[in-house]
Amino acid sequence: MHYISTRGHAPKKNFLEVLTSGLAADGGLYVPSEWPIVSRETIQSWKELSYTDLAVEVMLPFTGGMLDKPTLKRLVDKSYAVFRDEDIVPLRPLEDGHYVLELFHGPTLAFKDVALQFLGNLLEYELKQRDEHIVIIGATSGDTGSAAISGVLGCEHIQLFMLYPHLRVSEVQRRQMTTIDAGNIHNLAVGDPGNFDDCQDMVKHMFRHPEFMGETKLVAVNSINWVRILAQIVYYFYAALKLGAPAQKVSFSVPTGNFGDIFAGYVAKKMGLPIDRLVVATNRNDILDRCIRANDYRKEGVQPSFSPSMDIQISSNFERLLFDAYAQDAGKIRQLMDGFKADGKLTIAPEVMAQIQHDFVSLATDDDQTVEVMKQVYDAHGYVVDPHTATGVRAAWEYKQEDVPMVTLATAHAAKFPDVTERALGFRPELPAHLADLFNLPEHFTNVPNRLDAVQEWIKRHTA
Ligand SMILES: *Cc1c(COP(=O)(O)O)cnc(C)c1O
């Protein structure tokens, strides 16, 4: 097993090399050269495994022999020991044949913890082996920042710099980053007030031009990093096994932004898990919904919504799906992505589109509908879903079939979004105990001007 770029002009890499890279040198994303196929008998034999034992079985083939099984097991155990539920990702019945997979029991209350806790531990392990130090730079408007910080907290071989737009991040999300007090974590509040796109552009620029850091390697922890996708494949197996797989087919409804989480479901299906439908749930930023319904992948401006972690303009992981759907034709992907860069739109060949529509269906949900779903679910079941999960629930209702269980991925805890929840349900959900102090703890951040040279200068000065 090795990894190749979706654009075909970058050197192939092994698992551990992919771990510490960002975008491939040709602008593509790294993907496994082939999907490891798991037989029905093997899937059957995984039925009684704990989440962590299952995670080892699912992830091991992707390491291509670069990690031994006991080491992987140790890293997985450490990563999920910090989750507050003994099932790690509990599956709750919502209504007949419809289940919610709660992915928000990690330290920062969003599904991103499932991947970023593991990624942080794996990075620290590997860097220690190599005796190497790296710098992680990221931009966040919400959940990624705190999940990444929590993932690499206290890692001796990693300095993390997180850029966020000053005064433009919700108070819960800001405090989840800034109340962390650790020598290797640096929160940079950009501008006055700042703007997320500027933060993102600066980070992209620094990855394209890493020379300013000298010898120090820059590593990305957004979902272009393959290891994030990898860790998310596991919970598709976990939920499906609980619902009768491999004998029973299962469908999943996934609140989607960058197409990372749902792509992990697609990989699980490619490996042999009997997934029937993968339902793409978007908010009003509906580029993926338009693409899957009408082959209309066209860039529009980002509109703020009640589910901010899904407010995207371009869905970076969609390129990984296209590469697979075009049978790994990297020349074709280069042509499509160059065209998209030039014209802001992309048209998929009809026979390829038909295949994508065989695996995926989609639904877009606006803010009013989001609030309505939150209210309906609470009134019927006394259960609180966050605004992101609500888009998934509505899409699940749309596509639920009689004889196939449907699982909606619950991607965040509603306490992260108290204002929308109050608008929908009339009360503010309580933060779990480990975050009860969030509003009392001192904050740690540095204000930096919205200028690339100033940000680079600050990062250089604080990299030991
Ligand atoms: C990041 C995020 C999403 C979108 O996930 P993708 O992998 O980018 O599709 C959905 N919901 C929440 C709460 C998130 O934090």
The ligand as a Tripos MOL2 file, in Angstrom:
@<TRIPOS>MOLECULE
LIG
   15    15     1     0     0
SMALL
NO_CHARGES

@<TRIPOS>ATOM
      1 C1        -16.3560   20.1530   10.2620 C.3       1 LIG1
      2 C2        -17.7980   19.9290   10.5650 C.ar      1 LIG1
      3 C3        -18.6980   19.4430    9.5850 C.ar      1 LIG1
      4 C4        -18.2800   19.1800    8.1570 C.3       1 LIG1
      5 O1        -17.3980   18.1030    8.0270 O.3       1 LIG1
      6 P1        -16.6230   17.8440    6.6630 P.3       1 LIG1
      7 O2        -15.7130   16.6950    6.9220 O.co2     1 LIG1
      8 O3        -15.8770   19.1210    6.3670 O.co2     1 LIG1
      9 O4        -17.6310   17.5470    5.6170 O.co2     1 LIG1
     10 C5        -20.0030   19.1930    9.9840 C.ar      1 LIG1
     11 N1        -20.4190   19.4390   11.2410 N.ar      1 LIG1
     12 C6        -19.5910   19.9190   12.1950 C.ar      1 LIG1
     13 C7        -20.1340   20.1820   13.5680 C.3       1 LIG1
     14 C8        -18.2530   20.1700   11.9100 C.ar      1 LIG1
     15 O5        -17.4360   20.6510   12.8660 O.3       1 LIG1
@<TRIPOS>BOND
     1     1     2 1
     2     2     3 ar
     3     2    14 ar
     4     3     4 1
     5     3    10 ar
     6     4     5 1
     7     5     6 1
     8     6     7 2
     9     6     8 1
    10     6     9 1
    11    10    11 ar
    12    11    12 ar
    13    12    13 1
    14    12    14 ar
    15    14    15 1
@<TRIPOS>SUBSTRUCTURE
     1 LIG1         1 GROUP 0 **** ****
